[in-house]
């Protein structure tokens, strides 16, 4: 099974953290951001991870390969770079990476690279195979849905009934979590040009009854901007505390959840 991670360019939204360090290898709780997703994907027998990246950022490839080497060294997982000559938004990269994604007839994961959470990949895959339709979207509950894509769905089946990107009025407090599984048939809906999966692809899938969602519990954060990055760190450390993780240190001079 394959996974496509949408990396994009230099991560200008995350400045100043990305002024001297490429976004995928910015440290998040002692590990490059990208490694959190890569390690989670390895738990669901992924055999190839494809990174969609702007060609202007091609100089990042050696840094990214070196960062991933530690977790991929003992696993038979291929790391592939799919370069975009122009910024292709969130749907165009699927068309650009189609030769890799169509190497077999399996469904594949698509991830926004800015998402940090307790990745529910195994549960998503089980749900996707169960409903048998074209797409599965992970959704989560937030207090302020206007910054994201709001999702109205059937509580029993998960069928998405309505989806609106960054609504100006309240629609729902379940939002698109930026984690997907698609069947290869989705590639007929995308073109190799700047194109948004949220506004150009999902509406048609909803109308045809081909988009389902799975709500997951636990922490979630889009850490694409500095303030959200800091909140993501807080949520991640709180999650480790709830899990009684040995990664947290408890010393007399330390207050709160601390990772050293």
N, C-alpha and C positions, 0 to 999 in steps of 0.2 A: 504494500500500500504506500501511496505517496502523500506528501504534504507540501503545500505551497505557502511560504511565509512572505507577506507583502511588506518589504522593507522600504522601498522608495529611494530617497536621496540621502542628504546629509543630516536630516533631523533638525531643521532650523527652528521648529517649534519648541525644541527642548534646550535651546541656548539659554544660558552660557555653558551648560554641561557638555554640549557637542561642539564647542569652539575648537577644541584640540583633540577630541576623541570621537571616532565614528559612533553614531547612535547605537548600532547593534552591540557594540562592546563597551558601552557605558556601564559602569559597575552598578548593579542593583543588589544590595544586601550581599556584598562580597563575591558576586559572580556577574559576568556580562549579561545584560538583559536577554540577549538571544539564547543563552544557554538554559535559562529557565524553561523556555518553550521546547528547545531541542531535547532536553532531558525528559520532559513530560511526554513528548512524542515517542520516545524510545520504549515507553511502557505499552504501546499498542502495535508493536511489530512493524513499524515504518521501515521501508527499505531504501527510500530516497527522499531527501529533503531538498526542495527547490527554493532558492531565495530569489525573489523578484526585486531587482535593484536597478536604479537608473545608471545608464552607462557613464554619466559624468562622475559617478561615485565608484567606478571600477577599481580605483586605487585601494578601495577598502577590502578587496577580496583576500589579499594575503593576511590581513589582520583578522578577518572573520574566520578563515580556514585555521589559522593558528589557535584562535580561541576555542573553536569547536573540536580541535584535534583530541583534546583530553577526554572527551566523552564519546567520541566516535571511534577512537583507536581500536577498541576491542569489539566493536559492533560492525556487522557487515551492512553499513548504511552509507549510501552515496550522497555527497553534498554537491549540488549542481547550482550554478548561477545562471539566471535567466535575465539578460540585460535588456533594458528599455532605452531606446534612443530619445524618447520624449516621456514626460510624466504621463502615465496611463491611468491614473486614479486607482480605483479598486476592482474594476471589471476588466479593463484592458490587459492587465498582467496575466489573466487566465488565458486569453487568446494568444498572447506572446509565448506563454509556457505550454501551449497545447501539444507540441511534439513530445514533450516529456510526459504530460498528463495522460496522453492517449497511447502510451506504450503498452498498456493493457486495458481491460474493460472494467477495472475496479473503481469504486468510489474513491475520492481523495479529500483530504483536509485542506482548508484554506484558513489562514490565521492573519489577523492584523498584528503586526510586530510590537505594537505599543501596549498590548494587553498583559496584565499580570493578575493571576488568580490561581485557585486550586483547580487546574485544568481538568475538566470532566471528560477527557477524550474517550475512555473506555465506555462510559455510560452513553455518550453521544453516538458512538459507533453501534452499540447494541440497539439503541432506539432507531437509528437510521435504517439498519437492516430490518428491523421489525415493521416499520411503516412502509418501506419499499418505494417511496416517492423520490423526486429528483433532489430535493435539498433539505438539509437539517441545519437549523440555526440555534446556537445556545443563547438563552435569554436569562437575564437576572433582574432582580428588583432593586430599584434605586429611588432615592427621595426626590431627585431633580431630573426628570426624564427629558426635559427640553433640549439638553445638549446632545442627545443621542437619537437613535431610531426607535420610536415607540412601537410596541407590538401588542395587538389584540389577538388572542388565540382561543381555541376550544380547550377548556381545562381538562377534558377527558382524553381527547385524541392528540392534542398538540398542533392541530391544523391551524395555520396562520390565517386569520380572517381579514386582518387589516394591518398595514404597515405604513408608517409615515416617518420620514427622516427629519429630525430636529423640529418637532411640531411647535407652532406658535401658541397653540392652546392645548390644554391637557387632553391626552388621548388614553394613556395607560401608564402605569409605573413599572411595567416590564419592558426592558429595552434589549436591543440587539447587542450581544456581548462580544461581537467581532470574532467568533469562532464558528466555523462552518464545516459541513461535509456535503459534497456534491457528487452526483453521478456524472459520468462523462457527457451525458446529453446536455448538460448546462452549457457546454462550449458552443452549441449552435446559437445561443442567445448573446454571445459576446463578440466583439470585434477588436482588432488590434489598433485601437485608437483610444484617446482619453474617454473614459466611460465609467460611470459609477454603478457598482453592483446594487447599491441601496436604492437609487432612483431610476435606473434604466433596466434592471433585471428583476428585482424582487416583486415589483407591482404585477408584472405579467405572470410570474410564478404563483403569486397569491390568487390571481384571477382564475388560473387553471387548476388550482388546488394541489400544486406541486411543492409548496413550501411548508415545512413543519418546524416546530420549535420544541426544545427541551429546556425547561427551567432547572437551573442548578442552584444549590445553596452554597453559602460560603462567601469569602471575600472576592471582590472584583474591582479592578481599577484600570482605566485608560491612562497610562503614565506619559503621554506624549508632550505634556507641558510641565515646567518646573514645579508648580504648586501641586499638580496631580501626582507627580513623581514622589514628592514628600509624603502626601497622603497614602500613596501606594506602599511606601516603606512602613508607615505606621500600621496599615492593615496587614501587611505581610508578617511583621513581627508579632502582632497580636494573634495571628493565625498560628504561628510557631508556638506561642505561649499556650494556646488552647490545646495544641497537640503534644504538649510537654516535651518539646524538641530539645535535644541536648545541644543544639546549635546556639541557644541562648545562654548567656553567662549570668550567673548570680553571685556577685561579689559585694562585699560591704560598701565599696565606693561607687557602685553602679545603681542607678535608679531606673525603674521601668523595665521595658523589654529591650535588651541590649545584645547585639551580635558583635563579636570582636573579630 
